[in-house]
């Protein structure tokens, strides 16, 4: 009898929490999920443009050091790495540009111009 009484008390508490939560006028919308309100005022731009137009610009804040470091890194791949069904170089530690052992890492040589900022 005690377990039936405690179960009914727990059920009553859960039901009252559910009623109080659903009667709250404040609706919690997820900005990335389409709602009836979002469908009526849909954005025709990209996802980033729509997020910025909606005032949801938290994603684009760069307040952390790690975010700045990730964006500051520059990693390039060669055109050979973009070719279909090829492995750029199977030798560990070898250059992607020249797969021979002891080969130069970047065999390309640009001339001196304003864009390369070289001092001649």
Secondary structure in CASP SS format (residue, H / E / C, confidence):
PFRMAT SS
TARGET T0000
AUTHOR 0000-0000-0000
METHOD secondary structure of the structure
MODEL  1
X C 1.00
X H 1.00
X H 1.00
X H 1.00
X H 1.00
X H 1.00
X H 1.00
X H 1.00
X H 1.00
X H 1.00
X H 1.00
X H 1.00
X H 1.00
X H 1.00
X H 1.00
X H 1.00
X H 1.00
X H 1.00
X H 1.00
X H 1.00
X H 1.00
X H 1.00
X H 1.00
X C 1.00
X C 1.00
X C 1.00
X C 1.00
X C 1.00
X C 1.00
X C 1.00
X C 1.00
X C 1.00
X C 1.00
X C 1.00
X C 1.00
X H 1.00
X H 1.00
X H 1.00
X H 1.00
X H 1.00
X C 1.00
X C 1.00
X C 1.00
X C 1.00
X C 1.00
X C 1.00
X H 1.00
X H 1.00
X H 1.00
X H 1.00
X H 1.00
X H 1.00
X H 1.00
X C 1.00
X C 1.00
X C 1.00
X C 1.00
X H 1.00
X H 1.00
X H 1.00
X C 1.00
X C 1.00
X C 1.00
X C 1.00
X H 1.00
X H 1.00
X H 1.00
X H 1.00
X H 1.00
X H 1.00
X H 1.00
X H 1.00
X C 1.00
X C 1.00
X C 1.00
X C 1.00
X C 1.00
X C 1.00
X C 1.00
X H 1.00
X H 1.00
X H 1.00
X C 1.00
X C 1.00
X C 1.00
X C 1.00
X C 1.00
X C 1.00
X C 1.00
X C 1.00
X C 1.00
X C 1.00
X C 1.00
X C 1.00
X C 1.00
X C 1.00
X C 1.00
X C 1.00
X C 1.00
X C 1.00
X C 1.00
X C 1.00
X C 1.00
X C 1.00
X C 1.00
X C 1.00
X C 1.00
X C 1.00
X C 1.00
X C 1.00
X C 1.00
X C 1.00
X C 1.00
X C 1.00
X C 1.00
X C 1.00
X C 1.00
X C 1.00
X C 1.00
X C 1.00
END
